[in-house]
Amino acid sequence: MPKPDDQLAARYERVAEQLAELFAENDDPVSRMATTVAVLHHKMPHYFWTGFYLLVDGDLVVGPYQGPLACTVLERHEGVCWAGVDRAETVVVQNVHEFPGHIACDSRSNSEIVVPLRDGNGAVVGVLDVDSVDVGAFSEVDRVGLERIVAMIHAPGAVSVLSRLPDQHRDGLDRVALLDQVDHVHALDHVAEHGVVAVQVRLPRDGDEEL
């Protein structure tokens, strides 16, 4: 029987694959954020509030979200969301009531994970914020899965892998393996006798040559 962490990691993998296909329809960041929170909020049973806070004129202002009514503007440099911005790194809080300066938009929230949102130049422009009613709800698996997904919001040219394949490869397709985030198709092998197409894709990183 798969371990709970393995099951959660697999769920994040499936969500990332689904979002990659949905992001092929447009590259508007707000649309992608709205789609991301909708999918995550309904796929992850330990989520209570799921949404983005965006930097606007020095304030963190609520963006697309799902869940109970949110704080519209967060007090500057206080709470977990601002910690994610100020540190420019993911912040996992197992008990928000023990976090200095915690901003309680909903008293039912007990744990939280905040992932920085970066624009195409790598600057932090907001955060993805997820709350849970359970203490200790978030783990390293959540951090890895959410960092991958948030990186897709401003990714240039995030396209459907299937749209890159010739028609004869799409027909009767048994399996498409998405091994990383979508931008360039890094490798493609078609094993005709098994009807399998394995696709490895990844986002370009600094220093990569153009593929």
LINLINUR-V9933 format. One line per field, one symbol per residue. ss: DSSP state (A for helix, B for strand, O for the rest). psi: psi as a letter, one per 20 degrees, with the letter a starting at -180 (. if undefined). burial: # if it has 16 or more other ideal C-beta (glycine too) atoms within 10 Angstrom, else .. A space follows every 10 residues. Layout:
BEGIN
ss: ???
psi: ???
burial: ???
END
This chain:
BEGIN
ss: OOOAAAAAAA AAAAAAAAAA AAAOOOOOAA AAAAAAAAAA AAAOOOOOBB BBBBBBOOBB BBBBBBOOOO OOBBOOOOAA AAAAAAAOOO BBBOOAAAOO OOOOOOOOOO BBBBBBBBOO OOOBBBBBBB BBOOOOOOOA AAAAAAAAAA AOOOOOOOOO AAAAOOAAAA OOOOOBBBOO OOOBBBBBBB BAAAOBBBBB BBOOOOOOOO O
psi: pqqghhgggh ghghgggghg ghihhrjphg ghgggghggg hihoijpgpp rqpqooliqo ppbprqarpr phppppkqrg ghghghilrp ppohohijpp jponhpiiph rqpppqpqai jjqpjaqppp qqiqpkhqah ggggghhggh iigjppkorp ghiiqqhhhh pkphpoooia rpfqohqppo nhhikppppp qqqqrpiqqp .
burial: .......##. ##..##..## ####....#. .######.## #..#..#### #####....# .######..# #..#....## #####....# ####.#..#. .#..#...## ########.. ...####### ##....###. ###.##.### #####..##. #..##...#. .....#.#.. ###....... ......#.#. ###....... .
END
